[in-house]
Amino acid sequence: MDIVGIKLSEALGGRGCPVCRAMEKFEEDEIEVILYEHVTDPGVRTKFRESLGLCTRHAWKTLEVALNNPLLGPLGVSIIYEDVLDDYLRGKREEGECFLCGLVREKEKTLIEALAERLDELLPEYSSSQAILCRRHYGMLAEKIKDKPELLKKLEEVQMEKLEELDSRLKAFIDTYDYRSARKPTEEEARALEDTIEFLKGRPVVIGAGRENRRGRGWLFGLK
């Protein structure tokens, strides 16, 4: 397996949606690179000015990353935003697209394409893992392999099996709240609610979801 395949295999070894979580890691890494290396970079400054300091989520995420890293702190973000505010005071009023959103969307496409290309190899690992592709990324992957009906059928079977197991865990968790129940929920049952929300809604990563990404055979899991 090539390096990309190994990275995907590692992502599939975790919990939740491997694509969402890889995108979250990419997003945070990009923000750290900006704050460590590009605070005074003219090109980066221009991108921040064009979007009036990024989209709302990425503006706050940038500050959060800076404040949670003792090696960074608020200085770099302050320098960037003073420049944006100064530009605004000089007459800049239009808000362009957040360039970090664009980078994250490109990463999402790359991850789905790489996963589709290697799914034959990776499907057994996905099947045995705790990972569950979210609705959005399941739908995007299914669309990519629609010309491989046998592989798509295997993916659908694995996904349905995972979702049925998740539903069983969530039901079991609810049952522990029955006054007649004498047991506490297991760790896996206690995680079922979080896993269900992640499947249905994905992780909170800005990806600009459009209708074009919800086509395909995702109807099986309510994607249409």
Phi, psi and omega in degrees: 000138181285177184299319179298318178298321179296317179297318178295321178299319177297319179296323180289345180281350181268192177266167172069197183280117182295329180288312178304314186289326174293324177292320177299317179296316179300315181301312181294320178298318180297318179297318179296320178299316178301313185286331178280322194239342192232020181302322182257009180290124183302321181295318179292318178302318180298317180297320178295319180296319184298327181255016183052043176091032180075177175289170183302312183296314183288333175297311180288325178296320178299315178295319179300314179299316181297315183288335180272357180244110183297341178278350181252288183074185189277352188299309183300316179296322179297318180297316180298313186283336172295321178295317179295315180296319178299318178296321178297316180295335179274001174123355179287118184234337184276140182254112179275184181289142176292122183289335177291324175301317179298318179296319181292320177297319178296320178298319179301312179301315181298317180296315180296316179298316180295320179294319179296319181295331186246014188295327177306316180285322190271343185300319177300322178294318178298318182299321185268358184268174175271358181290146172222116176300135177291167182306313182300311186282332170299314180298318179295319179292318179300321178297322182291331184250021183296341177274005177236076189302324181293317179294320179297320179297319178297318179298316179300318181295317179296316181296317179296319178299318179295318182290324177294321177294321178296317179298321178296318179295320181292320176298317180296322178297315179298321182297332181293345178272354175294136183299341180274349182282135181254006184242158175267155179293147174288168178300319181294321178294321180293334179274352187299322181296311179300317179297323180293315179297320180295321177297312185288322188243352183073185177272158182282067176249134180286116182227002176056050183301132177236167182299331182298339181267006182243018178270180175101200185270022177290356179305333182299331182243025173079029182277347180247000000 
